[in-house]
Structure formats: structure tokens, C-alpha cells
């Protein structure tokens, strides 16, 4: 086999590596998205162990749940950001607490 063909074959193989990694990551994320949770039973530890997108989705969902529960129709990012910080800190300090309880405390 000529040197040009070898270089071309190696280049093509290396160019496919990122695609394989992306597909594997997407499959792992899809498996996480198939999971179901009882929000009144989820612990802080479960939320903290989630990957980035799953954790972000859970936090956004919980904020939406709390806003609905409190009949809040105003989206104000500053207090929600502060509440998120309180939730994360509370969960780090008490990983066995129920996430809903920590949210209720953080959101007042």
C-alpha cells in the first residue's frame, strides 16, 4: 500500500473518533432521560450525582414545580439563581435530605 493511501486511511480513521465519542455520550444521555423519578422521594445525593444536563434539567424542573405550586407567574432570574445556590449548598451539606424539602426551604 502506498504512503498516500496509508496516510489517507489513518486520517479518515482519526476523523471518525470524535463522532464515536459523541454517539456514545448521546446514548448515555438518552439512558438517563429514560429514567423516572418521584420528586417527593428524590434525595439531594441523587441530584448531585447526576451528569451536567440531567442535573440542570432537574433544577429547572424543580424551580418550575415550585413556581407552579406557589402560583408564581413571574420569572425573575436573580432570586432563582440565589435559590439554586442555596439548594446546591444545602444538598452538599445534607445529601440525604429530600430535594423537594431543600427546594421548599430555599424558595421560601
PAZAPA-4460 file (N, C-alpha, C; in steps of 0.05 Angstrom, whole numbers, plus 32768, in hexadecimal, padded with zeros to 4 digits):
% residues 108
    n_x    n_y    n_z   ca_x   ca_y   ca_z    c_x    c_y    c_z   seq   type   mol
   8011   7FE9   8000   8000   8000   8000   8012   8019   8000     1      X     A
   800B   802C   7FF1   801B   8044   7FEF   8019   8055   8008     2      X     A
   802C   8066   800C   802D   8078   8023   8015   808B   8023     3      X     A
   800D   8094   800B   7FF6   80A6   8009   7FDC   8098   8013     4      X     A
   7FD9   807F   800B   7FC1   8070   8013   7FC1   806B   8031     5      X     A
   7FD8   8065   803D   7FDA   8061   8059   7FD3   807A   8069     6      X     A
   7FDF   8090   8060   7FD9   80AA   806D   7FBC   80B1   806B     7      X     A
   7FB0   80AC   8054   7F93   80B2   8050   7F82   80A0   8062     8      X     A
   7F89   8086   8064   7F7A   8074   8074   7F7C   807B   8092     9      X     A
   7F94   8082   809B   7F98   808A   80B7   7F88   80A4   80BD    10      X     A
   7F8A   80B7   80AA   7F7C   80D1   80AE   7F5E   80CD   80AF    11      X     A
   7F53   80BC   809E   7F36   80B6   809F   7F2E   80A8   80B9    12      X     A
   7F3E   8095   80C2   7F38   8087   80DB   7F39   809A   80F2    13      X     A
   7F4D   80AC   80F3   7F4E   80BF   8109   7F38   80D3   8109    14      X     A
   7F2E   80DA   80F1   7F19   80EE   80EF   7EFE   80E2   80F9    15      X     A
   7EFC   80C8   80F9   7EE3   80BB   8103   7EE3   80B8   8121    16      X     A
   7EF9   80BA   812F   7EFA   80B7   814C   7EE8   80CA   815B    17      X     A
   7EE8   80E3   8154   7ED6   80F5   8163   7EB8   80EE   815F    18      X     A
   7EB2   80E4   8147   7E96   80DD   8142   7E8E   80C5   8154    19      X     A
   7EA0   80B2   8157   7E9B   809B   8168   7E97   80A4   8185    20      X     A
   7EA7   80B6   818E   7EA5   80C0   81A9   7E8A   80CF   81AD    21      X     A
   7E83   80DF   819A   7E6A   80EE   819B   7E52   80DB   819C    22      X     A
   7E53   80C6   818C   7E3D   80B3   818B   7E3B   80A4   81A6    23      X     A
   7E51   809D   81B2   7E51   808F   81CC   7E46   80A2   81E1    24      X     A
   7E4E   80BB   81E1   7E44   80CE   81F5   7E26   80D2   81F1    25      X     A
   7E1D   80D3   81D8   7E00   80D7   81D3   7DF0   80BF   81DD    26      X     A
   7DFB   80A7   81D9   7DED   808E   81E3   7DEC   808E   8201    27      X     A
   7E01   8097   820F   7E00   8098   822C   7DEC   80AC   8235    28      X     A
   7DEA   80C3   8228   7DD7   80D8   822F   7DBB   80CE   822B    29      X     A
   7DB6   80BF   8215   7D9B   80B4   820F   7D93   80A1   8225    30      X     A
   7DA5   8091   822F   7D9E   807E   8244   7D96   808D   825E    31      X     A
   7DA4   80A3   8264   7D9D   80B3   827B   7D82   80C0   8277    32      X     A
   7D7B   80C8   825F   7D62   80D5   825A   7D4B   80C1   825C    33      X     A
   7D50   80A7   8259   7D3B   8093   825C   7D33   808F   8279    34      X     A
   7D43   8098   828B   7D3E   8094   82A8   7D26   80A3   82B1    35      X     A
   7D18   8099   82C4   7D02   80A7   82D0   7D08   80AB   82EE    36      X     A
   7CFE   80C1   82F9   7D03   80C8   8314   7CEA   80D0   8322    37      X     A
   7CE7   80C9   833C   7CD2   80D3   834C   7CDE   80EB   835B    38      X     A
   7CD4   8103   8353   7CE1   811B   835D   7CDF   811E   837C    39      X     A
   7CCB   8111   8388   7CC9   8114   83A5   7CDC   8100   83B3    40      X     A
   7CE8   80EE   83A4   7CFB   80DA   83B0   7D18   80DE   83A8    41      X     A
   7D1D   80EF   8394   7D38   80F3   838A   7D49   8101   83A0    42      X     A
   7D61   80F6   83A4   7D73   8102   83B7   7D86   8115   83AA    43      X     A
   7D92   8125   83BA   7DA7   8137   83B0   7DBE   8128   83A4    44      X     A
   7DC5   8111   83B0   7DDB   8101   83A6   7DD6   80F8   8389    45      X     A
   7DBD   80F0   8384   7DB6   80E8   8369   7DB9   80FE   8355    46      X     A
   7DB1   8116   835C   7DB4   812D   834B   7DD1   8134   8347    47      X     A
   7DE1   8134   835D   7DFD   813B   835B   7E0D   8128   834A    48      X     A
   7E05   810F   8349   7E13   80FA   8339   7E0C   80FB   831C    49      X     A
   7DF8   810A   8314   7DEF   810C   82F8   7E05   811A   82E8    50      X     A
   7E05   8114   82CE   7E16   8122   82BB   7E0D   813E   82B6    51      X     A
   7E1C   814E   82A9   7E16   816A   82A5   7DFB   8170   829A    52      X     A
   7DF4   8165   8283   7DDA   816B   8277   7DC3   8161   8288    53      X     A
   7DC5   8149   8292   7DB0   813D   82A3   7DAC   814E   82BC    54      X     A
   7DC2   8156   82C8   7DC0   8167   82E1   7DB4   8181   82DA    55      X     A
   7DBC   818E   82C4   7DB1   81A8   82BD   7D93   81A5   82B7    56      X     A
   7D8B   8190   82A9   7D6F   818B   82A3   7D5F   8188   82BD    57      X     A
   7D6A   8179   82D0   7D5D   8174   82EA   7D59   818E   82F9    58      X     A
   7D6E   819E   82FA   7D6C   81B8   8308   7D57   81CA   82FB    59      X     A
   7D57   81CB   82E0   7D43   81DC   82D2   7D27   81D1   82D8    60      X     A
   7D24   81B6   82D6   7D0A   81AA   82DB   7D00   81B1   82F7    61      X     A
   7D12   81AE   830B   7D0A   81B3   8327   7D03   81D0   832B    62      X     A
   7D11   81E2   831E   7D09   81FE   8320   7CEE   8203   8314    63      X     A
   7CE9   81F7   82FD   7CCE   81F9   82F1   7CB9   81ED   8303    64      X     A
   7CBE   81D6   830F   7CAB   81C9   8321   7CA5   81DC   8338    65      X     A
   7CBA   81E7   8344   7CB6   81F9   835B   7CA7   8212   8353    66      X     A
   7CAD   821D   833B   7C9F   8235   8332   7C81   822E   832E    67      X     A
   7C7B   8217   8322   7C60   820F   831F   7C51   820B   8339    68      X     A
   7C5F   81FE   834C   7C54   81F8   8366   7C4D   8212   8375    69      X     A
   7C5D   8227   8370   7C59   8240   837D   7C49   8254   836C    70      X     A
   7C3F   824A   8355   7C30   825B   8342   7C3F   8274   833A    71      X     A
   7C59   8271   8337   7C6A   8288   832E   7C6B   8288   8310    72      X     A
   7C65   829F   8304   7C65   82A1   82E7   7C7B   82B3   82DD    73      X     A
   7C8B   82BE   82F0   7CA1   82D0   82E8   7CBB   82C0   82E8    74      X     A
   7CCA   82C3   82D2   7CE5   82B7   82D1   7CF9   82CC   82D7    75      X     A
   7D06   82CB   82EE   7D1B   82DE   82F5   7D34   82CE   82FA    76      X     A
   7D47   82CF   82E8   7D5F   82BE   82EA   7D71   82C3   8303    77      X     A
   7D71   82DB   830D   7D83   82E0   8324   7D7B   82D0   833D    78      X     A
   7D62   82D1   8346   7D5B   82C1   835D   7D5D   82A3   8358    79      X     A
   7D57   829A   833F   7D59   827E   8338   7D76   8275   8339    80      X     A
   7D89   8285   8330   7DA5   827F   8331   7DAE   827D   834E    81      X     A
   7DA5   828F   835F   7DAC   828E   837B   7DA0   8275   8388    82      X     A
   7D88   826E   8381   7D7B   8256   838C   7D8A   823D   8383    83      X     A
   7D93   823D   836A   7DA2   8226   8360   7DBC   8222   8370    84      X     A
   7DC9   8238   8376   7DE2   8237   8386   7DDC   822C   83A2    85      X     A
   7DC5   8234   83AD   7DBD   822A   83C8   7DB7   820C   83C6    86      X     A
   7DAA   8204   83B1   7DA3   81E7   83AD   7DBD   81D7   83AB    87      X     A
   7DCF   81E0   839A   7DE8   81D1   8397   7DF8   81CF   83B1    88      X     A
   7DFA   81E6   83BF   7E08   81E6   83D9   7DFA   81D4   83ED    89      X     A
   7DDF   81D6   83EE   7DD0   81C5   8400   7DD3   81A8   83FA    90      X     A
   7DD4   81A1   83E1   7DD7   8185   83D9   7DF3   817B   83DF    91      X     A
   7E07   818B   83DB   7E23   8183   83E2   7E25   817E   8400    92      X     A
   7E19   8190   8410   7E1A   818D   842D   7E09   8176   8437    93      X     A
   7DF3   816F   8429   7DE1   815B   8432   7DD8   8149   841B    94      X     A
   7DEA   8138   8411   7DE3   8128   83F9   7DCC   8115   83FC    95      X     A
   7DC5   810D   8415   7DAF   80FA   8419   7D94   8108   841B    96      X     A
   7D94   8122   841B   7D7A   8130   841D   7D6B   812E   8402    97      X     A
   7D51   812F   8404   7D40   812F   83EC   7D44   8149   83DD    98      X     A
   7D48   8147   83C3   7D4D   815E   83B2   7D35   8172   83B3    99      X     A
   7D1D   8167   83B3   7D05   8179   83B5   7D06   818A   83CE   100      X     A
   7D0D   817E   83E4   7D0E   818C   83FE   7D23   81A3   83FC   101      X     A
   7D3A   819D   83F0   7D4F   81B1   83EE   7D45   81C8   83DC   102      X     A
   7D37   81C1   83C6   7D2C   81D6   83B4   7D18   81E7   83C3   103      X     A
   7D06   81DA   83D2   7CF2   81E9   83E1   7CFF   81FD   83F4   104      X     A
   7D14   81F4   8401   7D22   8206   8414   7D30   821D   8404   105      X     A
   7D3D   8217   83EE   7D4B   822B   83DF   7D39   823F   83D2   106      X     A
   7D22   8236   83C9   7D0F   8247   83BB   7CFB   8255   83CE   107      X     A
   7CFC   824F   83E8   7CEC   825C   83FC   7CD0   8255   83F9   108      X     A
***
